[in-house]
Amino acid sequence: MRIRIDEKIVDIKAVWLKDSERGVIRMIDQRYLPWKLRYYDSDSVEKTFYAIKNFVVRGAPTIGGTAALGAYQAILEASHRPNKFKSVFKERIEFLKKARPTAYNLFHALDTIYSYVMDLVESGEALSSIIRLTRERALEYIEKEILDKNRKIGEYGEKILEDGSKVLTHCNAGALAAVDIGTATAPIYYAHEKGKKIIVYVDETRPWLQGARLTAWELHQQGIETYVISDNAAGYLMWLGEIDVVIVGADRIAVNGDTANKIGTYKLALAAHDNGVPFYVAAPTTTIDPTLSSGREIPIEERSEDEIHFVYGELNTGELSVVRITPKGVRARNPVFDVTPSYLITGFITELGIIKPSEIRRVVSQG
Ligand code: MRU
C-alpha cells in the first residue's frame, strides 16, 4: 500500500517482521488511523495476542499473517525451555488461537505452522534449524497464502468492473486487513491501475467504523474517488440504481457457501438481492472452514458493549478523544459479525477464479 508520510510516498504493509533474530513484529496500529500513523511492536506471543484481540491489527488475512509471525515467536519462546519445547510451543499456539473466534485465517495460519514444526521435530531437525525454518515458513505463509492470493483476487475481480463502475463495500477488506492489496479492494486497485475509473461507496461500518476510518483512508491514499456513506444509506442508493456491484470480504466461509463477515453484511446482501445488484465476496480459500457444513456453526464474536456506547475520534483541536453517545445505564449488544446465507451471494472472488457458492464444496474436497 502506497501512503504519503511527510510528503514522501512510502510502500508499507499492515504487518511485517522487523527484527528476525529477536522475533519483533511491527504492525501499523489501526486503532489510531486515520488520524495518526503509529506502529506497535511486539517481541512476544503475549503482545501479539494483545494486538490481535484489541484491534491493533484486524481483518481476517492480516490476523492470519500476524499469527504466523506469532507462531515464530512461539518457537523462540519454546526454545528457551528445550526440555519442554513441544509442550511450550503447543501451549503458545493454543493461546494465540484464543485471540479472536471468528476469522478462520487465524486458525489456518496457526495450524499450518504448527504441523510444519511438528514434522521438523519428528524428523529430528536441530533446534537452530527449526528456528530458522519456522521463520522462513511464516514469511512464506504471508507471501504465498496471503499476498499471492490477494494478487490473484485482484486479477480475477478486476474483470467484473467496468470503466465507471460504482462499487459498494463494507468494513475494511483492504490492504490493512489483508497485509497488503486487500481482498475486496484488490479488484478495485487492479481496475484503477488499468486506467478504469472506479467510484467506491464505503459503508461507515458501525460500531468500530472500519469503513469510515480505514477503507476511506486507504482508497483516498490510492487516489480513488471515495464516498463514505452511513450504513443505513446503502439500501437507498441501490434502490436509486446508483450501485453497480457490492464487494465485501469474509471472515469465515462454511462449506455450503454461507459467509460470516462484519456485522451489517447480511442486511447489505438482502438489499442487493432485492434490487438485483450483484453481491460478491472476495476472499482467499484459506477463509473456507472445511469442518463447517453451514453458517449456523460459525462462532460469532460478541465484543464489549463499550464499542457501542463510546465513539472515538479527533477533535477540532487535533486531540483524540472519546465521547459517550448512549444514555448512562442503558445496555447494548455488540455482535461484530453476521452470516450471509449463500443464496444471497452472486459469487466468490478467490485466487482460483470467481466461483459460485455451490462450488465451495468442490474446492474443499480438492484440498
Ligand atoms: O472485526 P474486524 O475488523 O477484524 O472485521 C473485519 C472484517 O469483517 C473484514 O471484512 C474481513 O475480515 C475480511 S478482511 C480482508
Residues whose N, C-alpha, C, O or C-beta is under 5 A from the ligand:
A	BS01	MRU	R58 G59 A60 P61 H170 C171 N172 A173 G174 A177 A178 T183 Q210 G249 A250 D251 N261 K262
